[in-house]
Each structure stands twice: as C-alpha cells, then as structure tokens.
Amino acid sequence: MAGISGHWAFAFGVLGNIVSFIVFLSPLPTFYRIYKKKSTEGYQSIPYVVALFSSMLWIYYAFLKTNTTLLITINTFGVFIETIYVGFYLFYAPKKARVQTVKMLLLSVVGGFGAIVLVTQFLFKGAVRGQVVGWICLVFSLCVFVAPLGIVRKVIKTKSVEYMPLLLSVFLTLSAVMWFFYGLLLKDINIAAPNVLGFFLGIVQIVLYVVYNKKEKANLKEQKLPEIQKPAVIVVDEKMNNTKFPELTQEQIIDIVKLGLLVCSDKVHVASCPHDNTCVAKVENIPKLQTVKA
C-alpha cells in the first residue's frame, strides 16, 4: 500500500508541477505590456516579492523533509522566474516604487528568510526543525491564499469581473487540488492543509465570475437602444392615381418648397423706380403648391 500511495503521490506531484508552472508564467502578458510601454503603469511588486519569499520557504522546508523532490523542482523554478519578474519591475519602475520594492526585498527575502533559517538551525534539531518550518510555511501559505479576497471583494462591489481573469482562477484551483492530494498521500499536513483553503477560494472566484459575467451580458443587452421608427408620412398626388412617393417628413416638405422657390427666382422681375423711393416686385409663373394628405 505504501508503494501504491507513493506512486500516486508522484503522479499528483508531477501534475502539480505542470499546473504551477503555468501559474508562475501567468504574469508574462503583464510584463510584456510593461516592456512595450516602458513603464510599470501603477502595477504593484508585492505579489512577486511574496511569491519569491514563499518559494524560498518551501525549498527550505523540502530540504528538511524526505521524498519531496517535486516540491523542490517547482519552487526552484518559482524562485528563478519571480527573481526575473522583480528585476524587470525594478528596471522599469519609477524611483518611489523602486525604493519600496527594494525595502520589501530586504525586509522579507533577506531579513525574514534569513531570520527563519538562523532561528530554526540554532534553536531546533531533527524532526522538530522540520515541523517548525512546516508550520511557518503553512501559515504563510494561508496568507497567500487569503490575498485574492481583495479581488473577490472588488468584484462584488463593482459587479464586474474585469479584474478577475478566469483562466488564472481555474489553474490556481487545479494547483490547489494537485498539491492537496500530494500532501495527503505523503501524510504531510503542512502541504495539504493550505490547499484546502486554496481550493475553496478558487471555487468561489469561478462561481463569482460565472454569476457576474452573466449579469454584465444581460445589462449590455438591456442598454441597447430600440430602433427609431420613421414617421409614416406619405405624399399623394391625385393626378398620378394615388401613387405613393418615398416617405417625407414635414421638415423635408418645407425644404422642397424653398428649393422650388429658388429655382423659380429667375422669373421674378423687379421694377425699376428711378423717381420713387419704393420698388414693386412682379412675380410671374410661380407654381401653386398641391395639397398634402397625411
């Protein structure tokens, strides 16, 4: 039985590596946008610093345990890619954001991780050391999974899923499932427990996306203006056997009348009056207007 559970644990570990690999690469479009615009555009570096710190903690924990090679592989890649993200951010960030990012790196990666390693190495030994580091990883992972609650709150408040990418939520949920079974089969609560919360929050995000995405589509349909119907005005000429002409509005009829007067203006003669102060205009051959029947 131990051998069978070990094979299943390896299978879930490999799947967890694949899904987590995709999750780690998900910020690439963001950094490509930063590269194109040569600006961080108000993006925050906190998620990348936190992910870097988390990967370093899990590597340290994996070295204190046995049969956790797959945990080392994915978090080694995590440290590598998050370091690139942070460096890229520092290159294009304004001075103020750059200073804040450096402070966070010194506080968390150098100070925090260094302090954890020193304290656990000198104060704890053997299996106890692994348990202490495991609890630290568990608590920190719970904090990482709780972080998306800010996005959930924003979606509920704005009733918009603009800031919640569906694919990322799906892959985070799948990642939580894989690593939960990996930790469960290895009987490691420090790996399994945080992913229960991760799975629950992932499902919540997916449900919110489906609900509010439908509402957005319904609102867009309601906002469509109804088609404006033209007034049914028909000009009828009695001499042409009640033939229907194209629809004309009252304003269009007035414009046609004015145009007709301009065309006939060459038949208007103004009488010369060399001795009088007033002149009389004589108008010839102005056609009579025909009646309009609605």
VEXMAR-676616 format. One line per 8 residues: number of its first residue (from 1); their letters; for each residue z, y, x of N, C-alpha, C. Coordinates in steps of 0.05 Angstrom, whole numbers, plus 5000, padded with zeros to 4 digits. Atoms other than C-alpha are relative to their C-alpha. Layout:
VEXMAR-676616
NUM = a = Z:Y:X:Z:Y:X:Z:Y:X | ... $
end
This chain:
VEXMAR-676616
1 = magisghw = 5000:4976:5016:5000:5000:5000:5000:5025:5017 | 4999:4977:4982:5016:5047:5057:4973:5006:5011 | 5026:4996:4989:4947:5035:5085:4981:5013:4980 | 5017:4990:5021:4913:5049:5019:5006:5030:4995 | 4993:4972:5004:4952:5114:5008:4991:5017:5023 | 5009:4985:4976:4935:5134:5079:4970:5006:4998 | 5029:4996:5004:4860:5125:5064:4995:5022:4979 | 5003:4979:5021:4866:5166:5000:5008:5027:5010 $
9 = afafgvlg = 4991:4974:4989:4905:5220:5037:4978:5011:5018 | 5021:4991:4982:4850:5223:5089:4976:5011:4984 | 5022:4992:5017:4797:5228:5034:5005:5028:4988 | 4993:4974:5012:4833:5285:4999:5002:5022:5021 | 4999:4981:4978:4845:5318:5066:4973:5010:5008 | 5027:4992:4993:4771:5318:5082:4988:5018:4978 | 5009:4983:5022:4754:5346:5013:5014:5027:5000 | 4986:4975:4998:4808:5398:5022:4989:5017:5022 $
17 = nivsfivf = 5012:4985:4978:4777:5418:5089:4974:5013:4991 | 5026:4990:5009:4708:5426:5056:5004:5024:4981 | 4996:4979:5019:4733:5468:4998:5013:5024:5013 | 4987:4978:4987:4779:5510:5041:4981:5015:5019 | 5021:4988:4983:4721:5522:5089:4984:5020:4984 | 5015:4981:5018:4682:5553:5031:5017:5024:4993 | 4982:4978:5007:4743:5594:5011:5002:5020:5023 | 4998:4982:4977:4750:5621:5082:4975:5016:5005 $
25 = lsplptfy = 5025:4986:4996:4677:5641:5082:4993:5019:4977 | 5006:4984:5024:4680:5676:5014:5000:5030:5005 | 5002:4971:4995:4693:5746:5044:4975:5010:5015 | 5024:4992:4984:4627:5745:5082:4983:5021:4986 | 5016:4979:5013:4589:5786:5029:5014:5028:5002 | 4986:4975:4997:4644:5839:5033:4996:5012:5028 | 5003:4990:4973:4638:5845:5108:4971:5007:5007 | 5028:4992:4996:4562:5846:5105:4995:5027:4988 $
33 = riykkkst = 5002:4974:5013:4568:5905:5057:5013:5022:5018 | 4987:4981:4981:4616:5939:5107:4981:5005:5024 | 5018:4997:4977:4566:5926:5163:4976:5018:4993 | 5023:4984:5008:4508:5956:5123:5007:5029:4997 | 4992:4972:5005:4547:6019:5104:5016:5012:5023 | 4984:4990:4977:4585:6024:5170:5026:5012:4992 | 4975:4990:5010:4648:6036:5130:5015:4979:4985 | 4985:5020:5015:4705:5995:5101:5003:5007:4970 $
41 = egyqsipy = 5002:4992:5028:4697:6034:5035:5026:4997:4985 | 4975:5002:5014:4771:6032:5019:5011:4972:4997 | 4989:5028:5000:4779:5956:5028:5025:4999:5016 | 4974:5004:4986:4848:5933:5050:4998:4977:5019 | 5000:5021:4980:4861:5890:5111:5023:4980:4995 | 4976:5017:5005:4925:5859:5082:4993:4971:4994 | 5006:5029:5005:4892:5795:5054:4992:4985:5025 | 5009:5014:4976:4861:5778:5122:5022:4997:5020 $
49 = vvalfssm = 4977:5002:4983:4924:5792:5161:5019:4978:4990 | 4982:5020:5013:4965:5750:5112:4988:4972:5004 | 5014:5026:4997:4913:5693:5115:5002:4990:5029 | 4998:5007:4971:4915:5695:5192:5028:4990:5006 | 4973:5008:4996:4991:5691:5192:5006:4973:4987 | 4996:5025:5014:4991:5634:5141:4987:4977:5016 | 5013:5021:4985:4941:5593:5182:5015:4993:5025 | 4984:5004:4976:4983:5602:5245:5025:4984:4994 $
57 = lwiyyafl = 4976:5015:5008:5045:5578:5209:4995:4971:4994 | 5006:5027:5007:5012:5516:5182:4991:4983:5025 | 5007:5014:4975:4984:5498:5251:5026:4992:5014 | 4974:5006:4987:5054:5503:5280:5015:4978:4985 | 4986:5021:5016:5082:5460:5223:4986:4973:5005 | 5015:5025:4997:5026:5408:5232:5006:4988:5028 | 4993:5011:4974:5043:5401:5306:5028:4987:5001 | 4973:5012:5001:5115:5385:5288:5001:4975:4983 $
65 = ktnttlli = 5001:5024:5018:5094:5330:5239:4980:4980:5012 | 5019:5021:4992:5053:5266:5245:4979:4997:4978 | 5022:5006:5019:4987:5247:5211:4992:5025:4984 | 5009:4975:5013:4969:5319:5195:4977:5013:5015 | 5023:4990:4984:4906:5325:5237:4982:5018:4983 | 5018:4985:5017:4865:5350:5178:5012:5028:4993 | 4987:4974:5004:4916:5406:5167:4995:5018:5024 | 5005:4984:4975:4905:5428:5239:4971:5010:5001 $
73 = tintfgvf = 5028:4993:4998:4829:5427:5234:4993:5025:4983 | 5008:4978:5018:4822:5473:5174:5014:5026:5007 | 4986:4976:4994:4876:5521:5195:4992:5012:5027 | 5012:4990:4975:4846:5526:5265:4976:5017:4994 | 5023:4984:5009:4782:5548:5232:5009:5026:4986 | 4989:4977:5014:4823:5595:5189:5009:5022:5019 | 4992:4980:4979:4854:5629:5250:4976:5013:5013 | 5025:4990:4987:4785:5635:5281:4986:5021:4982 $
81 = ietiyvgf = 5016:4982:5017:4749:5666:5221:5016:5024:4991 | 4984:4976:5008:4808:5711:5200:5002:5019:5023 | 4999:4982:4977:4812:5738:5271:4974:5017:5001 | 5026:4986:5000:4738:5756:5266:5000:5022:4978 | 4999:4981:5023:4749:5789:5198:5017:5025:5008 | 4982:4978:4993:4808:5831:5224:4987:5017:5022 | 5013:4985:4979:4770:5851:5287:4977:5017:4989 | 5022:4985:5013:4709:5871:5245:5011:5023:4984 $
89 = ylfyapkk = 4988:4979:5016:4754:5911:5199:5009:5023:5018 | 4990:4979:4982:4786:5948:5257:4977:5016:5012 | 5023:4986:4988:4717:5966:5285:4989:5021:4981 | 5013:4981:5019:4692:6000:5221:5020:5016:4984 | 4980:4986:5016:4758:6024:5191:5005:5028:5010 | 4992:4973:4991:4779:6098:5193:5026:4998:5016 | 4977:5001:4982:4835:6117:5240:5026:4992:4987 | 4975:5006:5014:4891:6115:5189:5002:4971:4993 $
97 = arvqtvkm = 5000:5028:5007:4872:6046:5163:5001:4982:5025 | 4999:5016:4975:4862:6021:5234:5029:4999:5011 | 4973:4999:4990:4932:6043:5254:5018:4982:4983 | 4984:5017:5017:4963:6009:5193:4995:4971:5004 | 5006:5028:4995:4926:5944:5207:5012:4991:5026 | 4987:5007:4975:4950:5944:5279:5030:4996:4997 | 4972:5002:5005:5021:5955:5256:5007:4973:4985 | 4995:5025:5014:5016:5896:5207:4996:4976:5019 $
105 = lllsvvgg = 5004:5022:4981:4988:5852:5262:5024:4996:5019 | 4977:5001:4982:5045:5869:5309:5025:4990:4985 | 4976:5008:5015:5097:5860:5254:4999:4971:4991 | 5001:5028:5011:5072:5794:5225:4992:4980:5021 | 5011:5020:4981:5029:5757:5276:5016:4998:5025 | 4985:5000:4975:5066:5778:5339:5030:4997:4995 | 4971:5000:5005:5136:5794:5314:5009:4977:4983 | 4991:5021:5019:5143:5748:5254:4995:4972:5010 $
113 = fgaivlvt = 5006:5027:4990:5108:5686:5281:5015:4994:5026 | 4985:5005:4975:5138:5695:5350:5030:4995:4995 | 4972:5004:5006:5208:5701:5320:5005:4972:4988 | 4997:5026:5013:5198:5638:5277:4999:4978:5021 | 5003:5020:4979:5175:5598:5338:5025:4999:5018 | 4977:4998:4982:5232:5622:5382:5026:4989:4987 | 4976:5008:5014:5287:5612:5330:5000:4970:4995 | 5001:5029:5006:5264:5542:5309:5000:4983:5025 $
121 = qflfkgav = 5000:5016:4975:5254:5519:5381:5028:4999:5013 | 4974:4999:4987:5323:5541:5405:5023:4991:4982 | 4978:5006:5018:5366:5530:5343:4998:4973:4986 | 5003:5025:5014:5337:5467:5313:4985:4979:5017 | 5012:5021:4984:5316:5400:5340:4989:4977:4982 | 5010:5023:5013:5275:5340:5319:4989:5005:4972 | 5010:4999:5027:5262:5328:5245:5010:5025:4985 | 4990:4976:5013:5306:5387:5225:4982:5024:5005 $
129 = rgqvvgwi = 5018:4978:4993:5260:5435:5261:4975:4999:4982 | 5024:5002:5017:5200:5408:5221:5007:5007:4971 | 4992:4993:5027:5239:5415:5156:5003:5030:4996 | 4996:4971:5002:5258:5487:5170:4973:5015:5000 | 5026:4988:4999:5187:5506:5189:4984:4994:4974 | 5014:5007:5025:5161:5469:5128:5009:5017:4976 | 4990:4983:5022:5207:5508:5081:4989:5029:5003 | 5011:4973:4995:5183:5573:5114:4971:5001:4990 $
137 = clvfslcv = 5028:5001:5009:5111:5552:5102:4998:4999:4970 | 5000:5002:5029:5127:5533:5030:5005:5027:4987 | 4993:4974:5012:5160:5600:5014:4977:5020:5004 | 5022:4981:4995:5104:5639:5047:4975:4993:4984 | 5023:5008:5016:5050:5598:5012:5003:5008:4971 | 4995:4992:5027:5083:5612:4945:4994:5030:4997 | 5005:4971:5000:5080:5687:4962:4970:5005:5000 | 5029:4997:4999:5006:5679:4979:4987:4994:4973 $
145 = fvaplgiv = 5012:5008:5026:4991:5644:4913:5008:5020:4978 | 4991:4980:5019:5031:5697:4874:4984:5026:5002 | 5015:4975:4995:4989:5753:4905:4978:5005:4979 | 5021:4995:5019:4930:5743:4856:5010:5009:4972 | 4990:4991:5026:4976:5761:4798:4993:5029:4995 | 5008:4973:5003:4958:5833:4812:4972:5003:4988 | 5027:5000:5011:4885:5817:4796:5002:4992:4971 | 4996:5010:5028:4907:5779:4733:5010:5023:4982 $
153 = rkviktks = 4989:4977:5015:4947:5840:4710:4978:5021:4995 | 5021:4981:5003:4887:5885:4723:4979:4992:4980 | 5019:5011:5019:4841:5840:4683:5010:5004:4971 | 4988:4998:5027:4889:5840:4623:5001:5030:4992 | 4997:4971:5006:4899:5916:4628:4973:5013:4994 | 5026:4988:5003:4826:5935:4635:4981:4985:4981 | 5016:5017:5017:4799:5877:4593:4972:4996:5012 | 5025:5004:4985:4746:5868:4646:5004:4981:5023 $
161 = veymplll = 4999:5019:4979:4731:5812:4695:4984:5008:5025 | 5016:4989:4978:4694:5857:4744:5012:4993:5027 | 4986:5004:4974:4747:5847:4798:5010:4971:5003 | 4992:5028:4997:4755:5772:4788:4976:4982:5002 | 5023:5018:4997:4699:5730:4818:5006:4972:4991 | 4995:5027:5012:4694:5664:4780:4998:4978:5021 | 5003:5022:4980:4669:5621:4838:5024:4998:5018 | 4977:5000:4982:4726:5642:4883:5024:4987:4986 $
169 = svfltlsa = 4977:5012:5015:4777:5624:4828:4997:4970:4997 | 5005:5029:5003:4744:5556:4818:5005:4986:5027 | 4996:5013:4974:4744:5540:4893:5030:5000:5008 | 4971:4999:4994:4817:5563:4900:5014:4978:4984 | 4988:5020:5017:4835:5517:4842:4995:4972:5011 | 5007:5026:4988:4798:5458:4873:5015:4995:5026 | 4985:5002:4975:4830:5472:4940:5029:4992:4995 | 4973:5007:5007:4899:5470:4908:5003:4971:4992 $
177 = vmwffygl = 4999:5028:5009:4883:5403:4876:4998:4981:5023 | 5003:5018:4977:4859:5371:4941:5024:4999:5018 | 4977:4999:4982:4917:5395:4982:5026:4989:4987 | 4977:5012:5014:4967:5375:4928:5001:4970:5003 | 5001:5029:4997:4944:5303:4929:5003:4991:5029 | 4997:5006:4971:4940:5304:5005:5030:5000:5007 | 4972:5000:4994:5013:5325:5009:5016:4979:4985 | 4986:5020:5016:5034:5278:4953:4997:4972:5012 $
185 = llkdinia = 5004:5027:4988:5003:5217:4986:5013:4998:5027 | 4985:5000:4975:5035:5237:5052:5030:5003:4996 | 4972:4996:5007:5101:5247:5015:5012:5024:5014 | 4991:4975:4987:5105:5318:5043:5002:5021:4978 | 4997:4980:5021:5134:5365:4991:4992:5028:5008 | 5007:4973:4991:5122:5426:5034:4970:5006:4997 | 5029:4996:5004:5047:5415:5028:4993:4998:4970 | 5007:5005:5028:5045:5390:4956:5011:5022:4981 $
193 = apnvlgff = 4987:4982:5019:5094:5438:4921:4986:5027:4997 | 5013:4974:5005:5059:5505:4934:4974:4998:4985 | 5026:5003:5013:4993:5478:4909:5002:4994:4970 | 4996:5002:5029:5023:5463:4841:4997:5028:4987 | 5002:4972:5010:5032:5538:4831:4971:5010:5004 | 5028:4991:4995:4963:5550:4863:4981:4989:4979 | 5018:5012:5020:4930:5502:4813:5005:5014:4973 | 4993:4987:5026:4967:5534:4753:4988:5028:4999 $
201 = lgivqivl = 5011:4973:4999:4947:5605:4774:4970:5000:5000 | 5030:5002:5000:4875:5583:4787:4990:4995:4971 | 5008:5005:5027:4870:5555:4716:5003:5025:4983 | 4995:4975:5015:4900:5620:4688:4977:5019:5005 | 5022:4982:4993:4846:5660:4725:4974:4992:4987 | 5025:5010:5012:4790:5616:4700:5000:5005:4969 | 4997:4995:5029:4815:5620:4627:4996:5029:4994 | 5003:4971:5004:4821:5696:4632:4972:5008:5003 $
209 = yvvynkke = 5028:4992:4995:4751:5701:4660:4983:4992:4976 | 5016:5009:5022:4722:5660:4603:5005:5017:4975 | 4993:4985:5024:4760:5698:4549:4989:5029:5001 | 5008:4972:4999:4747:5769:4573:4970:5004:5006 | 5029:4999:4996:4676:5754:4595:4985:4999:4973 | 5011:5002:5027:4660:5734:4522:5004:5026:4985 | 4994:4975:5013:4694:5797:4497:4982:5023:5010 | 5018:4979:4989:4653:5841:4544:4972:4997:4989 $
217 = kanlkeqk = 5027:5004:5011:4588:5809:4519:4999:5008:4971 | 4999:4992:5028:4609:5819:4447:5001:5030:4997 | 4998:4971:5002:4626:5892:4459:4973:5012:5007 | 5026:4990:4993:4558:5903:4492:4981:4998:4976 | 5018:5003:5023:4523:5875:4430:5007:5020:4979 | 4992:4981:5021:4564:5919:4384:4991:5029:5007 | 5006:4973:4992:4548:5981:4425:4970:5007:4998 | 5028:4995:5003:4473:5973:4415:4994:5016:4975 $
225 = lpeiqkpa = 5006:4982:5022:4447:6029:4371:4980:4988:4981 | 5020:5010:5019:4410:6010:4307:4973:5015:5002 | 5026:4987:4998:4336:6024:4304:4997:5022:4980 | 5004:4977:5018:4319:6092:4275:4974:4997:4985 | 5023:5003:5016:4272:6085:4217:4987:5028:4994 | 5014:4975:5005:4220:6139:4208:4998:5005:4970 | 5002:4994:5029:4217:6175:4141:4972:4993:4990 | 5025:5009:5011:4163:6147:4096:4987:5023:4985 $
233 = vivvdekm = 5014:4978:5012:4121:6209:4084:4970:4994:5002 | 5029:5008:5001:4050:6196:4062:4984:5024:4988 | 5017:4979:5009:3995:6248:4054:4977:4988:4984 | 5020:5012:5018:3950:6234:3995:4979:5022:4993 | 5022:4982:5008:3882:6267:3983:4987:4988:4976 | 5012:5011:5025:3857:6259:3912:4971:4995:5002 | 5029:5003:4997:3784:6266:3934:4992:4975:5015 | 5007:5023:4983:3789:6207:3981:5012:4974:4988 $
241 = nntkfpel = 4992:5024:5014:3811:6156:3928:5027:4989:5009 | 4973:5007:4993:3884:6157:3946:5003:4984:5026 | 4998:5014:4974:3871:6135:4018:5025:5009:5015 | 4975:4994:4986:3936:6132:4058:4994:5007:5029 | 5002:4991:4972:3938:6170:4123:5025:4991:5015 | 4976:5006:4984:3987:6158:4181:5023:5017:4991 | 4976:4986:5009:4058:6179:4165:5003:5026:5014 | 4996:4973:4989:4072:6253:4175:5026:5011:4989 $
249 = tqeqiidi = 4976:4987:5009:4137:6289:4172:4994:5028:4992 | 5004:4973:5009:4147:6358:4143:4994:5019:5024 | 5005:4983:4976:4150:6389:4213:4972:4997:5010 | 5027:5005:4991:4085:6356:4232:4979:5013:4982 | 5018:4987:5018:4051:6383:4170:4999:5030:5005 | 5000:4971:4994:4073:6454:4186:4985:5006:5026 | 5015:4996:4975:4046:6446:4258:4970:4998:4995 | 5028:5003:5006:3979:6423:4229:4989:5025:4987 $
257 = vklgllvc = 5008:4975:5013:3976:6484:4184:4996:5023:5019 | 5002:4978:4980:3990:6531:4242:4975:4996:5017 | 5023:5005:4984:3936:6497:4283:4974:5007:4985 | 5024:4993:5016:3886:6505:4226:4996:5030:4999 | 5003:4971:5001:3901:6580:4222:4989:5011:5026 | 5011:4991:4974:3888:6587:4297:4971:4995:5003 | 5028:5007:4998:3822:6551:4291:4983:5020:4984 | 5015:4982:5018:3800:6598:4235:5004:5029:5008 $
265 = sdkvhvas = 4994:4972:4993:3823:6661:4272:4974:5015:5008 | 5025:4986:4991:3751:6675:4296:4986:5012:4976 | 5012:4988:5024:3734:6692:4223:5016:5023:4989 | 4984:4977:5008:3786:6747:4220:4989:5025:5014 | 5011:4975:4989:3757:6816:4229:5019:5023:4994 | 4982:4978:5003:3799:6877:4240:4983:5026:4997 | 5016:4975:5005:3770:6942:4210:5009:5021:5019 | 4994:4978:4982:3765:6999:4258:5007:5024:4983 $
273 = cphdntcv = 4991:4977:5014:3800:7061:4235:5005:5023:5019 | 4997:4979:4980:3787:7119:4282:5016:5023:4990 | 4986:4976:5010:3817:7172:4236:5026:4994:4987 | 4975:5008:5013:3873:7132:4202:5020:4989:5020 | 4979:5012:4983:3939:7111:4232:5004:4971:4994 | 4996:5029:5007:3937:7044:4196:4973:4986:4999 | 5025:5016:5000:3886:6989:4201:5004:4978:4980 | 4999:5021:5020:3869:6938:4148:4984:4976:5011 $
281 = akvenipk = 5014:5024:4990:3852:6867:4168:4987:4985:4977 | 5015:5015:5021:3799:6829:4129:4998:4971:5009 | 5001:5028:4993:3805:6754:4129:4979:4986:4982 | 5021:5013:5015:3745:6712:4109:5002:4970:5003 | 5003:5029:5000:3737:6639:4091:5024:4985:5010 | 4977:5016:4992:3808:6616:4101:5003:4977:4980 | 4999:5022:5019:3812:6547:4070:5026:4998:4986 | 4976:5004:5015:3861:6532:4016:5014:4974:5008 $
289 = lqtvka = 4985:5024:4993:3917:6483:4031:5001:4982:4976 | 4999:5019:5022:3917:6420:3990:5029:4992:4995 | 4972:5008:5007:3979:6395:3955:5008:4975:5015 | 4988:5024:4986:4024:6345:3988:5017:4985:4980 | 4984:5017:5018:4051:6288:3947:5017:4981:5016 | 4982:5018:4986:4112:6251:3972:4998:4972:4990 $
end
